[in-house]
């Protein structure tokens, strides 16, 4: 299982609008195809003078599925976020592989 995590820094002046968009549009559209699932939205407990940080995580079965989603849907979805909020939002992605910790 792959965890697809994107952490965003959001400027204070667009925080409410961005969170609303993430909750009402971005996350529902990301899971619509069924390729990504189990979304989680987290506030990063680190404050910055000019904004706040949030992370969105999705699970997907493997890297190939994630790459397919990124090509077919993800790029467009990310671009819509940039079109709406421009340079007032910045993000980076981390891919995590879930490991069974039980012996």
Buried (B, 14 or more C-beta within 10 A) or exposed (E): EBBBBBBBBBBEEBBEEBBEBBEEBBBEBBBEEEBBEEBEEEEEEEEEEEBBBBBBBBBBEEEEBBEBBBEEBBEEBBEBBEEBBEEBBBBEEEEEEEEEEEE
